[in-house]
């Protein structure tokens, strides 16, 4: 569950609705800084003074396969946004 506004929403529903913008924002930061997802997320965690336990969990869970999956998700999101934009500009 995720706290939103005045209530809660299941994490899966929240990510389905808001995941794409968050991924695109993270990818933009990665591009601007020419960093990997791993490097970028570590900087964000450290900037927000996240506990070392959380940072260690992220480090343990991070892998090249997850980095690749993230890149594939971003490519999918970009393709969907471009398709929607093409439809809107042809109307």
C-alpha positions in Angstrom: 0.0 0.0 0.0 1.1 3.5 -0.8 -0.1 6.6 1.0 -1.7 9.1 -1.4 -3.6 12.2 -0.6 -6.1 11.4 2.0 -6.0 7.6 1.6 -4.1 4.6 0.4 -3.7 2.8 -2.9 -2.2 -0.6 -3.7 1.4 -0.3 -4.9 0.7 -2.1 -8.2 -2.2 0.3 -9.0 0.0 3.3 -8.1 2.8 2.2 -10.3 0.5 1.4 -13.2 -0.8 5.0 -13.1 2.4 6.9 -12.1 5.3 4.6 -13.0 5.9 5.9 -16.5 6.4 9.6 -15.5 8.8 8.5 -12.7 10.8 6.3 -15.0 11.0 9.0 -17.6 12.2 11.5 -14.9 14.8 9.1 -13.7 16.0 8.4 -17.2 16.3 12.2 -17.9 18.5 12.6 -14.8 20.6 9.7 -16.0 21.0 11.2 -19.4 21.8 14.6 -18.1 24.5 13.3 -15.8 25.7 10.5 -18.1 25.2 7.9 -15.3 23.8 4.5 -15.0 20.5 3.8 -13.1 22.6 2.4 -10.2 24.7 5.6 -9.9 21.8 7.9 -10.2 19.6 6.1 -7.7 22.5 6.0 -5.2 23.0 9.7 -5.6 19.2 10.3 -5.0 19.2 8.0 -1.9 22.3 9.7 -0.5 20.9 13.2 -1.2 17.8 12.4 0.8 19.8 10.9 3.7 18.2 7.5 3.3 19.3 5.0 5.9 22.3 2.8 5.2 20.1 -0.3 5.5 17.9 0.9 2.6 21.0 1.8 0.5 22.5 -1.6 1.3 19.2 -3.3 0.2 19.3 -1.4 -3.1 22.9 -2.3 -3.7 22.2 -6.0 -3.1 19.1 -5.9 -5.4 20.7 -3.9 -8.2 22.0 -5.9 -11.2 22.8 -5.4 -14.8 19.5 -7.3 -15.6 17.5 -4.8 -13.7 19.3 -2.0 -15.4 18.5 -3.6 -18.8 14.8 -4.0 -17.8 14.7 -0.4 -16.8 16.1 0.7 -20.2 13.6 -1.5 -22.0 10.7 -0.1 -20.0 11.8 3.5 -20.8 12.0 2.6 -24.5 8.5 1.1 -24.3 7.2 4.3 -22.6 8.9 6.5 -25.2 7.3 4.5 -28.0 3.9 4.8 -26.4 4.2 8.5 -25.9 5.4 9.1 -29.5 2.4 7.0 -30.8 0.0 9.1 -28.7 1.6 12.3 -29.8 1.4 11.3 -33.5 -2.3 10.5 -33.1 -2.9 13.9 -31.5 -1.0 15.9 -34.1 -2.9 14.2 -37.0 -6.3 15.2 -35.6 
